[in-house]
Amino acid sequence: MQPLQHVLRARGSLRRGPLASVSRLRLQNCKAHSRLSDAARPSLERQQNGVPKDFSSRLMNGPTFQHFLRSMSPPQEKPSFPEAEDPPPYLTVDKLLGRQRKVYLETYGCQMNVNDTEIAWSILQKSGYLRTNNLQEADVILLVTCSIREKAEQTIWNRLHQLKTLKTKRPRSRVPLRIGILGCMAERLKEEILNREKMVDLLAGPDAYRDLPRLLAVAESGQQAANVLLSLDETYADVMPVQMNPSATSAFVSIMRGCDNMCSYCIVPFTRGRERSRPVASILEEVKKLSDQGLKEVTLLGQNVNSFRDNSEVQFNNAVPTNLSRGFTTNYKTKQGGLRFSYLLDHVSRVDPEMRIRFTSPHPKDFPDEVLQLIHERDNICKQIHLPAQSGSSRILEAMRRGYSREAYVELIHHIRESIPGVSLSSDFIAGFCGETEEDHLQTVSLLREVKYNIGFLFAYSMRQKTRAYHRLQDDVPEVVKLRRLEELITVFREEATKANKAFVGCTQLVLVEGLSKRSSTDLCGRNDGNLKVIFPDIEMEDATNPGLTVRAQPGDYVLVKVTSASSQTLKGHVLCKTTLKDSSTYCSTERIATLS
């Protein structure tokens, strides 16, 4: 049986309720079931083994509802990890193999997309594909895409136009070049991508990466293939991501997927689905493997990472409700039971005392005291918290459906700084959201000045289809006003971040070396505990772990750097010695508290 164009293979649970439309791909000429040709279709007039040839008679003699009830097997316990599935009946096992075709992967957008790229490559590698960093020699080009803003999507459209030339000029002597769109943009613009850009051969949504070998096999036959079905349970818990950079000192570990917050401006629940968490056991296994490989830092990833809740272990599914930050609410019913983020953070930090632990992106509502206390106590959990504010106006925060007021947010900031002395803070802000007045904008400016963030991510508002804002609010702030307000926010952020970062001048910082500086071949670059970039000369230094020896710092080393200058984004200094996280923690913590308190 030949596969029809655009036929989807459902994998995982289909979404129910208000997000149902996200889980279905309605493409022109798409059929729900394959149709056999007339020659292959069994004739209704045929009579075999005494079975009546009349369709009505056969229907009357067929199985009844009671037959299905009697034959129904008892429900089976769901396995911890999904089992390998048989190939589709129209594809042989050989067709699903990559046969050493070379894959070129490009990643756009957030850290989740970086991790998704590693998951996709892990799946393709097991199917016999090879990876290449040379676009010209690629047989398959896959773009892992972002839909958070219009600018991110326009980047992909421009890239597709560039790749069109590469595809049309492909020599006939080589296998045809196949191009695929993966991730959020595939989920959001499914029909438009296939119809507008005929050069795209396959689409795979964030929950469909296991299906990549089949999609590529279908594309190999010259047909377009797509799977953008969202799942209620897909976490890729059994897929060990393959690091795209073998020399990397850090890695991202996805602990959950999707989001339930339904902020009015955000497309994520519609492109990545509802929130579900990985089992703790699989996360710990991945972190241990990364530690064994010598990596010195992991970042736990999720759309709302600190609302993590593992329900896979039944004994922990009690009726204890989720604790929220004081003064915060949710847009969904309070969740019960499960292993929470504090439990996971505790166990991850115990895997390797010399491995730094970070997490992103959190929501301010999910910082109960037990999480803050744990960050304060553990030397290898970085004293840096990302706290997305989005706006400094309570009126706009309500329109955004963020679940807090400006006052509650500021109170949380004070509580965090009291709980974790010397903590570094970062945040997200949106300029020009629906209905934002000049007074609302000035309140955001004042919040930036009040908090003095060390790191900031600021953007102009971009209306996204399917969001609550798209259906219920009006994008009434002119583009020129959005950009002017954005520039003002960036200017204020840089002024205040410079002041905050200058507090590090004269301090000694523990820096995890990443490699050479991008701007100077004689300098090295790394990051301190607060995730600020630190630049220092590449010179010989004392090795405090081996007294009497001098060494040059290598990627993955911890070094002490005396800070001599600071800007809004970077610290500079001179290196003192090579050390370990454990040996440096007491000294650096004491100095940081004395300086930043």
Backbone torsions as a table, in degrees:
resi	resn	phi	psi	omega
1	MET	NA	129.2	-178.8
2	GLN	-85.7	138.3	178.5
3	PRO	-71.2	138.6	176.1
4	LEU	-81.3	154.6	177.6
5	GLN	-63.2	133.5	176.1
6	HIS	73.5	7.5	179.7
7	VAL	-69.8	132.7	-177.2
8	LEU	-102.0	147.8	174.8
9	ARG	-108.1	112.9	-176.2
10	ALA	-69.6	131.0	177.4
11	ARG	-133.5	133.6	-179.3
12	GLY	79.9	-169.8	-176.8
13	SER	-86.3	137.4	175.3
14	LEU	-79.1	145.7	-178.2
15	ARG	-73.2	143.4	174.8
16	ARG	-114.9	164.8	173.1
17	GLY	83.3	-150.4	-170.7
18	PRO	-64.8	-17.5	-179.1
19	LEU	-99.3	12.8	-174.7
20	ALA	-57.9	-36.2	-177.7
21	SER	-64.4	-24.0	179.8
22	VAL	-69.9	-28.2	-172.5
23	SER	-87.8	2.4	-177.3
24	ARG	-123.7	138.9	176.2
25	LEU	-105.6	114.1	177.9
26	ARG	-104.0	98.2	-180.0
27	LEU	-107.2	147.9	177.4
28	GLN	-60.9	134.7	180.0
29	ASN	70.2	12.4	179.5
30	CYS	-83.1	139.0	179.7
31	LYS	-114.4	145.7	178.6
32	ALA	-77.6	-27.8	179.0
33	HIS	-133.1	145.5	178.0
34	SER	-70.4	141.3	177.0
35	ARG	-103.9	130.6	177.0
36	LEU	-80.7	152.3	177.1
37	SER	-66.8	159.3	-179.0
38	ASP	-58.1	-35.2	-178.0
39	ALA	-67.5	-31.9	-176.3
40	ALA	-91.2	-13.7	-174.3
41	ARG	-75.4	128.5	177.5
42	PRO	-63.9	137.4	-179.8
43	SER	-75.5	136.7	177.5
44	LEU	-70.6	-16.0	-178.4
45	GLU	-84.3	-8.9	-176.0
46	ARG	-74.8	138.6	177.7
47	GLN	-118.7	125.5	-177.5
48	GLN	-130.1	136.1	175.0
49	ASN	52.6	35.4	175.7
50	GLY	79.3	5.8	179.1
51	VAL	-75.2	129.4	-178.8
52	PRO	-55.3	140.5	-178.3
53	LYS	-80.9	-17.5	180.0
54	ASP	-74.8	129.9	-174.7
55	PHE	-62.0	-41.9	-179.0
56	SER	-61.7	-40.6	179.6
57	SER	-66.2	-42.5	178.9
58	ARG	-63.2	-37.4	179.0
59	LEU	-63.6	-40.7	-179.6
60	MET	-65.3	-33.7	-178.3
61	ASN	-86.6	-0.2	-175.9
62	GLY	-79.6	-178.1	-178.5
63	PRO	-66.2	144.7	178.5
64	THR	-98.8	175.4	178.4
65	PHE	-62.2	-37.2	178.3
66	GLN	-63.1	-33.2	178.6
67	HIS	-60.3	-43.0	-179.4
68	PHE	-68.4	-37.8	178.3
69	LEU	-63.3	-41.2	-179.6
70	ARG	-67.3	-36.3	-173.9
71	SER	-89.5	-6.1	-176.7
72	MET	-70.3	128.0	-179.6
73	SER	-79.0	152.6	177.6
74	PRO	-63.1	150.2	-179.1
75	PRO	-61.0	138.1	-180.0
76	GLN	-96.2	146.6	177.0
77	GLU	-65.9	133.9	-177.6
78	LYS	-67.7	128.4	-179.4
79	PRO	-66.3	154.9	-180.0
80	SER	-61.7	-40.9	180.0
81	PHE	-124.8	145.2	-179.4
82	PRO	-64.2	141.9	179.1
83	GLU	-84.3	156.9	177.8
84	ALA	-64.3	135.8	-178.1
85	GLU	-99.0	153.5	176.0
86	ASP	-69.5	149.4	178.4
87	PRO	-65.9	155.3	176.3
88	PRO	-56.0	148.9	-175.3
89	PRO	-61.0	-22.9	-178.7
90	TYR	-92.2	3.1	179.5
91	LEU	-128.5	127.6	175.4
92	THR	-79.7	163.8	178.3
93	VAL	-58.4	-37.3	-179.4
94	ASP	-63.0	-34.5	-179.2
95	LYS	-67.6	-25.9	-178.4
96	LEU	-83.2	-6.2	-179.5
97	LEU	-84.1	144.4	-177.6
98	GLY	-74.5	-18.7	179.8
99	ARG	49.6	41.6	174.9
100	GLN	62.0	24.5	171.5
101	ARG	-69.2	146.8	-172.9
102	LYS	-96.3	132.1	-176.9
103	VAL	-110.5	131.9	175.5
104	TYR	-112.4	123.3	-176.6
105	LEU	-113.2	132.0	174.2
106	GLU	-121.3	134.0	-176.1
107	THR	-115.2	132.4	177.9
108	TYR	-125.3	147.4	172.4
109	GLY	96.6	-142.8	-166.7
110	CYS	-82.9	177.9	179.1
111	GLN	-63.9	-29.5	177.5
112	MET	-60.9	-35.7	178.7
113	ASN	-70.1	-32.4	174.4
114	VAL	-61.7	-46.3	178.9
115	ASN	-66.0	-38.8	177.8
116	ASP	-62.2	-37.0	177.5
117	THR	-61.6	-41.9	179.9
118	GLU	-67.8	-34.9	176.4
119	ILE	-67.3	-47.0	179.7
120	ALA	-60.1	-42.5	-179.4
121	TRP	-67.2	-36.3	176.9
122	SER	-59.4	-43.3	179.8
123	ILE	-67.3	-43.7	-178.7
124	LEU	-69.1	-37.7	179.7
125	GLN	-60.6	-40.5	179.3
126	LYS	-68.1	-20.1	179.0
127	SER	-93.0	7.5	173.5
128	GLY	96.0	12.7	176.9
129	TYR	-86.2	153.8	175.0
130	LEU	-109.3	154.2	-179.9
131	ARG	-105.3	143.2	176.5
132	THR	-134.6	147.6	173.5
133	ASN	-100.9	3.8	-179.7
134	ASN	-104.3	109.7	-177.8
135	LEU	-58.5	-35.2	-175.4
136	GLN	-68.1	-28.2	-177.5
137	GLU	-97.1	2.9	-176.9
138	ALA	-73.1	142.4	171.3
139	ASP	-98.2	-23.6	178.8
140	VAL	-135.0	129.8	175.9
141	ILE	-117.7	121.9	-179.3
142	LEU	-119.6	125.8	177.7
143	LEU	-105.6	118.3	176.6
144	VAL	-90.3	112.8	-161.4
145	THR	-110.0	165.9	-179.1
146	CYS	-125.3	146.1	179.3
147	SER	-126.0	13.3	-171.9
148	ILE	-64.6	-30.3	177.9
149	ARG	-141.2	158.9	-179.0
150	GLU	-61.1	-36.6	-179.4
151	LYS	-61.5	-37.9	179.1
152	ALA	-63.6	-39.9	179.1
153	GLU	-71.4	-37.7	179.2
154	GLN	-63.1	-32.9	176.2
155	THR	-59.3	-40.0	-179.6
156	ILE	-70.5	-42.7	177.5
157	TRP	-58.5	-42.1	178.2
158	ASN	-64.1	-39.5	179.7
159	ARG	-66.1	-37.2	178.9
160	LEU	-64.4	-37.7	176.8
161	HIS	-63.8	-35.8	177.0
162	GLN	-67.1	-40.4	-177.4
163	LEU	-74.0	-20.9	179.9
164	LYS	-60.4	-41.0	178.2
165	THR	-63.2	-42.9	179.4
166	LEU	-60.8	-37.9	-177.8
167	LYS	-73.5	-42.5	-177.6
168	THR	-70.1	-27.2	-179.5
169	LYS	-91.7	8.1	-179.5
170	ARG	-62.6	126.1	178.6
171	PRO	-60.5	141.6	-179.8
172	ARG	-65.2	-20.4	-179.0
173	SER	-72.0	-16.3	-179.7
174	ARG	-102.3	160.3	176.2
175	VAL	-64.5	146.8	-178.7
176	PRO	-58.4	143.8	178.0
177	LEU	-78.0	130.8	178.5
178	ARG	-111.0	136.1	-178.0
179	ILE	-121.6	132.3	-178.7
180	GLY	-129.2	147.5	174.7
181	ILE	-110.3	123.2	-179.5
182	LEU	-114.7	159.7	170.1
183	GLY	88.7	-152.9	-168.4
184	CYS	-65.1	-37.4	-178.7
185	MET	-69.0	-34.9	175.2
186	ALA	-62.5	-37.9	-179.8
187	GLU	-70.6	-40.7	-173.2
188	ARG	-82.0	-36.6	-171.7
189	LEU	-120.1	39.5	-173.4
190	LYS	-50.7	-60.8	-177.1
191	GLU	-61.8	-43.1	-175.6
192	GLU	-62.9	-39.7	-179.3
193	ILE	-65.4	-45.1	-177.8
194	LEU	-70.4	-35.7	-176.0
195	ASN	-86.3	-39.1	-177.1
196	ARG	-77.7	-38.6	-179.4
197	GLU	-115.1	88.0	-176.8
198	LYS	-62.6	-14.5	-178.9
199	MET	-75.0	-15.6	179.5
200	VAL	-77.0	125.5	-175.0
201	ASP	-94.9	-27.2	-177.7
202	LEU	-151.2	152.3	174.3
203	LEU	-125.6	138.9	174.8
204	ALA	-140.3	117.2	177.4
205	GLY	-72.8	174.0	-176.3
206	PRO	-59.4	-23.2	-179.3
207	ASP	-101.5	10.8	-173.1
208	ALA	-117.5	17.6	-175.9
209	TYR	-68.3	-26.6	175.8
210	ARG	-62.8	-24.0	-175.8
211	ASP	-87.7	1.8	-176.1
212	LEU	-58.0	-43.5	178.6
213	PRO	-58.2	-40.8	178.5
214	ARG	-67.7	-43.8	-179.7
215	LEU	-61.1	-39.8	178.1
216	LEU	-68.4	-35.5	178.0
217	ALA	-65.6	-40.2	177.0
218	VAL	-66.1	-43.4	178.7
219	ALA	-62.1	-31.9	179.7
220	GLU	-62.3	-27.4	179.6
221	SER	-80.5	-0.9	177.7
222	GLY	97.3	4.1	-179.8
223	GLN	-106.4	153.3	173.8
224	GLN	-76.0	145.6	-178.7
225	ALA	-133.8	145.6	-178.1
226	ALA	-150.5	143.7	169.2
227	ASN	-146.7	106.2	179.2
228	VAL	-124.9	29.3	178.5
229	LEU	-74.2	129.9	175.8
230	LEU	-85.1	154.9	-175.8
231	SER	-122.4	153.5	174.6
232	LEU	-93.2	-7.7	-174.8
233	ASP	-136.8	-2.8	-178.1
234	GLU	-72.1	120.9	175.6
235	THR	-129.2	-1.3	-176.1
236	TYR	55.0	36.3	-175.3
237	ALA	-61.3	-29.4	-177.0
238	ASP	-95.5	2.9	-179.1
239	VAL	-99.9	117.7	176.7
240	MET	-85.6	110.9	-178.9
241	PRO	-59.8	144.9	177.6
242	VAL	-99.1	121.0	-178.2
243	GLN	-60.5	127.4	-179.0
244	MET	-75.5	-23.6	178.7
245	ASN	-117.0	101.0	-175.7
246	PRO	-59.7	-24.1	-178.0
247	SER	-94.0	7.3	-177.1
248	ALA	-65.5	147.1	177.4
249	THR	-99.6	-10.3	-178.0
250	SER	-135.0	165.4	-178.8
251	ALA	-149.0	156.0	174.1
252	PHE	-98.8	137.2	178.0
253	VAL	-123.8	112.5	179.8
254	SER	-75.1	123.9	-179.8
255	ILE	-109.2	-13.3	178.7
256	MET	-161.0	163.7	-179.8
257	ARG	-135.6	153.2	177.7
258	GLY	78.5	178.4	-177.4
259	CYS	-154.2	141.9	178.5
260	ASP	-108.4	0.4	-171.8
261	ASN	-69.3	-32.8	178.3
262	MET	54.2	44.4	171.6
263	CYS	-58.4	143.1	-168.8
264	SER	-66.0	-22.9	-177.6
265	TYR	-92.4	-9.0	-162.8
266	CYS	-100.0	133.5	-180.0
267	ILE	-89.7	-13.0	-171.6
268	VAL	-54.4	-46.5	-180.0
269	PRO	-60.3	-22.1	-178.0
270	PHE	-92.5	-18.8	178.5
271	THR	-104.3	-24.6	-178.8
272	ARG	-118.8	-3.4	172.8
273	GLY	83.2	-168.1	-176.4
274	ARG	-81.3	163.3	-173.5
275	GLU	-73.1	132.7	171.9
276	ARG	-150.7	144.3	-172.8
277	SER	-111.6	148.4	175.5
278	ARG	-73.1	152.5	172.1
279	PRO	-63.2	140.4	-179.6
280	VAL	-55.9	-41.0	-176.3
281	ALA	-58.5	-41.2	-178.4
282	SER	-71.2	-33.8	177.8
283	ILE	-66.2	-46.1	180.0
284	LEU	-62.7	-37.3	178.2
285	GLU	-62.5	-42.3	179.8
286	GLU	-66.7	-42.3	179.7
287	VAL	-63.5	-39.2	178.5
288	LYS	-63.7	-40.1	178.3
289	LYS	-64.4	-40.5	178.7
290	LEU	-65.8	-38.0	176.4
291	SER	-64.2	-42.5	178.7
292	ASP	-62.9	-29.3	178.9
293	GLN	-79.5	-5.2	176.7
294	GLY	94.8	6.5	179.2
295	LEU	-70.6	145.9	-173.1
296	LYS	-111.0	1.4	179.9
297	GLU	-155.9	134.8	172.5
298	VAL	-126.2	143.1	175.3
299	THR	-114.5	118.0	178.1
300	LEU	-75.6	128.7	-171.8
301	LEU	-113.9	145.2	171.6
302	GLY	-176.3	157.6	176.6
303	GLN	-67.1	-32.6	173.5
304	ASN	-138.2	69.9	-164.6
305	VAL	-58.1	-35.7	-175.7
306	ASN	-86.2	5.0	170.0
307	SER	-95.8	14.5	178.6
308	PHE	-47.7	137.5	-179.7
309	ARG	-155.6	101.0	-177.8
310	ASP	-88.6	114.1	179.3
311	ASN	-101.7	11.8	-174.5
312	SER	-72.5	-22.9	179.7
313	GLU	-102.6	109.3	-170.1
314	VAL	-58.8	-34.9	-175.4
315	GLN	-64.0	-15.2	180.0
316	PHE	-102.4	3.4	-178.7
317	ASN	-87.9	60.4	178.8
318	ASN	-88.5	-173.9	-174.0
319	ALA	-93.5	14.9	-179.1
320	VAL	-69.8	124.1	-178.5
321	PRO	-75.4	162.2	177.5
322	THR	-72.1	133.5	176.1
323	ASN	-85.0	131.6	178.5
324	LEU	-109.5	163.7	172.3
325	SER	-61.7	148.7	-177.8
326	ARG	-63.7	130.0	177.9
327	GLY	87.7	8.7	-177.8
328	PHE	-113.6	150.0	177.6
329	THR	-129.6	171.9	178.1
330	THR	-119.2	162.4	175.0
331	ASN	-91.0	3.7	-179.3
332	TYR	-132.8	166.7	-179.8
333	LYS	-64.2	136.8	-179.6
334	THR	-55.4	132.8	-175.6
335	LYS	-88.2	149.0	-175.5
336	GLN	-113.9	146.2	168.4
337	GLY	67.8	-175.6	178.4
338	GLY	90.7	164.2	175.1
339	LEU	-82.8	124.5	-171.7
340	ARG	-92.3	179.1	-175.8
341	PHE	-63.1	-37.7	-179.8
342	SER	-62.0	-38.3	177.9
343	TYR	-63.7	-46.9	-179.7
344	LEU	-63.1	-46.9	-178.3
345	LEU	-60.5	-40.6	177.5
346	ASP	-58.6	-50.1	-175.1
347	HIS	-73.8	-35.1	177.7
348	VAL	-64.8	-40.6	-178.3
349	SER	-68.4	-18.0	179.8
350	ARG	-86.6	-12.5	-176.5
351	VAL	-61.8	-47.2	-176.9
352	ASP	-149.2	107.8	-179.1
353	PRO	-60.6	-18.2	179.9
354	GLU	-95.1	8.3	179.9
355	MET	-109.0	122.9	176.6
356	ARG	-71.1	143.7	177.9
357	ILE	-119.9	126.4	172.6
358	ARG	-124.4	170.2	174.2
359	PHE	-152.1	146.5	178.5
360	THR	-165.7	149.5	-0.5
361	SER	-106.4	130.0	-179.3
362	PRO	-88.0	170.0	170.8
363	HIS	-113.4	138.3	-177.0
364	PRO	-56.8	-25.2	-177.0
365	LYS	-68.5	-19.7	-171.8
366	ASP	-107.2	49.0	175.8
367	PHE	-123.0	67.3	175.2
368	PRO	-67.0	165.6	-174.2
369	ASP	-59.4	-33.2	-177.4
370	GLU	-64.7	-31.7	176.9
371	VAL	-70.5	-45.8	-179.7
372	LEU	-63.6	-40.4	179.7
373	GLN	-64.0	-40.1	179.7
374	LEU	-64.4	-43.1	177.9
375	ILE	-60.7	-40.3	-179.8
376	HIS	-65.3	-38.9	-172.6
377	GLU	-80.2	-35.1	-172.2
378	ARG	-89.4	123.5	-179.0
379	ASP	-63.9	-32.2	-174.8
380	ASN	-93.9	1.5	170.1
381	ILE	-92.1	117.8	-172.3
382	CYS	-62.2	137.9	-180.0
383	LYS	-85.2	58.2	180.0
384	GLN	-141.5	127.7	-176.5
385	ILE	-126.8	129.7	174.0
386	HIS	-90.3	122.4	-173.9
387	LEU	-129.3	81.6	-175.2
388	PRO	-60.5	120.0	178.8
389	ALA	-94.2	-42.6	-179.2
390	GLN	73.9	-39.0	177.6
391	SER	-157.0	156.9	175.3
392	GLY	-100.2	3.4	-178.1
393	SER	-103.6	124.7	178.6
394	SER	-61.5	-34.6	179.7
395	ARG	-64.5	-43.9	178.9
396	ILE	-71.0	-37.7	177.3
397	LEU	-59.6	-37.0	177.1
398	GLU	-67.6	-41.9	177.7
399	ALA	-64.5	-31.2	177.6
400	MET	-77.6	-12.1	-177.6
401	ARG	61.2	47.5	-178.5
402	ARG	-84.7	-19.1	176.2
403	GLY	84.9	18.4	177.5
404	TYR	-158.5	161.5	174.6
405	SER	-100.7	170.2	175.6
406	ARG	-58.8	-42.2	-177.3
407	GLU	-62.1	-43.0	179.3
408	ALA	-65.2	-38.3	179.5
409	TYR	-64.4	-46.5	-179.3
410	VAL	-64.5	-37.8	177.3
411	GLU	-62.5	-39.4	177.3
412	LEU	-63.9	-40.0	177.3
413	ILE	-57.6	-48.3	179.7
414	HIS	-61.6	-41.9	-179.0
415	HIS	-64.3	-40.0	178.7
416	ILE	-64.3	-44.8	-178.4
417	ARG	-67.8	-29.2	174.7
418	GLU	-73.4	-36.7	-177.1
419	SER	-77.8	-32.5	-177.0
420	ILE	-129.1	82.4	-179.4
421	PRO	-56.1	135.8	178.8
422	GLY	80.1	9.5	-178.0
423	VAL	-63.6	143.3	172.9
424	SER	-96.3	139.1	-176.6
425	LEU	-120.3	142.4	173.4
426	SER	-131.2	164.1	-176.2
427	SER	-158.0	166.9	173.7
428	ASP	-114.6	144.4	175.7
429	PHE	-139.2	144.3	177.0
430	ILE	-115.8	125.6	177.8
431	ALA	-98.0	132.9	173.1
432	GLY	80.6	34.4	175.8
433	PHE	-66.7	163.4	-176.9
434	CYS	-49.9	125.8	176.0
435	GLY	79.1	3.8	-178.6
436	GLU	-68.2	124.2	177.3
437	THR	-94.2	175.3	177.9
438	GLU	-65.1	-34.6	178.0
439	GLU	-65.6	-41.4	176.1
440	ASP	-60.0	-43.6	179.4
441	HIS	-61.0	-43.4	-179.4
442	LEU	-66.0	-28.7	176.0
443	GLN	-68.8	-34.3	175.0
444	THR	-67.9	-40.7	176.3
445	VAL	-58.1	-45.1	-177.8
446	SER	-67.5	-32.0	177.0
447	LEU	-66.2	-40.6	176.8
448	LEU	-60.0	-41.6	-179.5
449	ARG	-71.3	-34.1	-177.9
450	GLU	-71.5	-43.4	-173.8
451	VAL	-83.7	-38.8	-177.4
452	LYS	59.4	69.4	179.8
453	TYR	-69.4	148.3	175.5
454	ASN	-81.4	-32.1	-178.1
455	ILE	-136.6	141.1	179.9
456	GLY	-141.4	150.1	176.4
457	PHE	-128.8	111.1	-172.1
458	LEU	-123.4	136.9	-175.5
459	PHE	-144.1	153.7	170.6
460	ALA	-80.6	145.2	-178.1
461	TYR	-64.8	137.7	177.8
462	SER	-129.4	113.5	-178.9
463	MET	-63.6	132.4	179.1
464	ARG	-117.4	133.1	175.9
465	GLN	-61.8	153.1	178.8
466	LYS	81.6	-19.8	-179.6
467	THR	-72.9	162.4	178.0
468	ARG	-61.8	-38.2	179.0
469	ALA	-61.2	-38.4	-179.1
470	TYR	-62.4	-39.0	-176.2
471	HIS	-87.3	-26.5	-169.5
472	ARG	-122.1	-14.5	-177.4
473	LEU	-120.6	168.2	-179.0
474	GLN	-114.8	128.6	177.6
475	ASP	-78.5	78.0	-166.9
476	ASP	-102.3	4.6	176.8
477	VAL	-91.0	118.2	-178.6
478	PRO	-57.0	148.6	-176.8
479	GLU	-58.7	-40.0	-179.2
480	VAL	-63.9	-34.2	178.2
481	VAL	-71.7	-41.1	176.8
482	LYS	-56.4	-47.6	-177.0
483	LEU	-67.5	-37.0	177.5
484	ARG	-65.2	-43.5	178.3
485	ARG	-65.9	-38.4	177.9
486	LEU	-61.1	-45.2	178.7
487	GLU	-60.7	-38.6	178.0
488	GLU	-65.5	-41.4	178.4
489	LEU	-64.0	-42.3	179.9
490	ILE	-63.2	-42.8	179.9
491	THR	-61.1	-46.9	-179.5
492	VAL	-65.7	-42.9	178.7
493	PHE	-57.3	-47.1	-177.6
494	ARG	-63.0	-39.6	178.4
495	GLU	-61.1	-47.5	-176.3
496	GLU	-74.1	-35.3	178.4
497	ALA	-66.6	-36.8	177.3
498	THR	-61.8	-43.6	177.6
499	LYS	-61.9	-45.1	-178.6
500	ALA	-64.3	-42.2	-176.5
501	ASN	-74.5	-25.3	178.6
502	LYS	-68.2	-14.0	175.5
503	ALA	-66.5	-18.0	179.1
504	PHE	-81.2	-16.1	-177.7
505	VAL	-61.9	129.1	-176.5
506	GLY	91.8	-10.4	179.1
507	CYS	-90.9	158.3	173.1
508	THR	-100.5	125.8	-177.4
509	GLN	-114.2	139.9	172.6
510	LEU	-82.3	123.2	-174.8
511	VAL	-120.8	131.0	172.6
512	LEU	-90.3	115.9	-174.9
513	VAL	-71.5	130.6	178.7
514	GLU	-104.4	-31.4	-179.3
515	GLY	152.5	-161.6	-180.0
516	LEU	-68.8	147.0	174.6
517	SER	-66.6	143.6	-179.9
518	LYS	-68.7	-22.5	-175.3
519	ARG	-101.2	-9.1	-177.5
520	SER	-153.0	128.2	179.1
521	SER	-78.1	-7.1	179.1
522	THR	-101.3	-0.2	-179.8
523	ASP	-117.0	152.9	173.6
524	LEU	-106.9	160.1	-178.2
525	CYS	-131.6	142.6	175.4
526	GLY	-157.3	-171.0	179.5
527	ARG	-131.5	144.4	177.3
528	ASN	-87.5	-176.0	-178.4
529	ASP	-58.8	-33.5	-179.6
530	GLY	-82.6	7.4	177.9
531	ASN	71.4	18.7	174.5
532	LEU	-85.6	142.0	177.5
533	LYS	-71.0	134.6	-179.7
534	VAL	-125.2	127.1	-179.7
535	ILE	-110.0	134.9	179.1
536	PHE	-152.4	156.3	-176.3
537	PRO	-65.0	145.0	176.5
538	ASP	-86.6	87.0	-178.4
539	ILE	-131.5	168.3	176.3
540	GLU	-70.2	148.1	-178.1
541	MET	-145.8	168.5	176.3
542	GLU	-74.0	141.8	175.1
543	ASP	-99.1	101.7	-176.8
544	ALA	-67.3	-19.0	178.2
545	THR	-81.1	-17.9	176.5
546	ASN	-135.7	83.0	-175.5
547	PRO	-51.8	135.5	179.1
548	GLY	97.2	-15.7	-179.8
549	LEU	-96.9	147.8	172.1
550	THR	-117.3	141.1	-175.3
551	VAL	-140.8	168.0	169.2
552	ARG	-108.1	139.1	-176.4
553	ALA	-64.4	140.6	177.7
554	GLN	-119.7	155.4	175.6
555	PRO	-53.8	132.0	-178.0
556	GLY	98.6	-9.1	177.3
557	ASP	-82.7	148.5	168.4
558	TYR	-96.3	130.7	177.8
559	VAL	-132.6	153.4	173.5
560	LEU	-94.9	129.0	-178.3
561	VAL	-124.9	128.6	175.2
562	LYS	-85.9	117.6	-175.1
563	VAL	-77.5	129.5	-179.7
564	THR	-112.7	-21.0	178.0
565	SER	-155.5	161.5	-177.3
566	ALA	-148.9	147.4	172.3
567	SER	-126.3	-169.4	-179.4
568	SER	-69.3	-18.4	-175.8
569	GLN	-127.2	-14.8	-169.6
570	THR	-141.1	145.1	170.3
571	LEU	-110.1	146.5	175.0
572	LYS	-128.0	149.8	-179.7
573	GLY	-170.8	-169.6	176.3
574	HIS	-119.8	143.4	-173.9
575	VAL	-78.3	142.3	-180.0
576	LEU	-102.4	-53.2	-177.9
577	CYS	-166.4	164.1	171.3
578	LYS	-86.0	141.5	-176.6
579	THR	-148.6	-164.5	174.6
580	THR	-123.7	163.9	179.6
581	LEU	-64.0	-43.6	-178.0
582	LYS	-62.8	-45.9	-176.2
583	ASP	-68.7	-26.7	-174.7
584	SER	-93.7	-16.4	-167.7
585	SER	-61.4	-45.1	-177.2
586	THR	-63.4	-46.6	-178.2
587	TYR	-63.5	-49.2	-175.8
588	CYS	-67.5	-38.2	-179.2
589	SER	-64.5	-44.3	180.0
590	THR	-61.5	-44.0	-178.8
591	GLU	-67.7	-38.9	-179.3
592	ARG	-64.8	-43.6	-179.1
593	ILE	-63.9	-43.3	-178.6
594	ALA	-63.7	-34.5	-175.1
595	THR	-83.0	-41.4	-170.1
596	LEU	-96.4	-11.9	-178.0
597	SER	-68.6	NA	NA
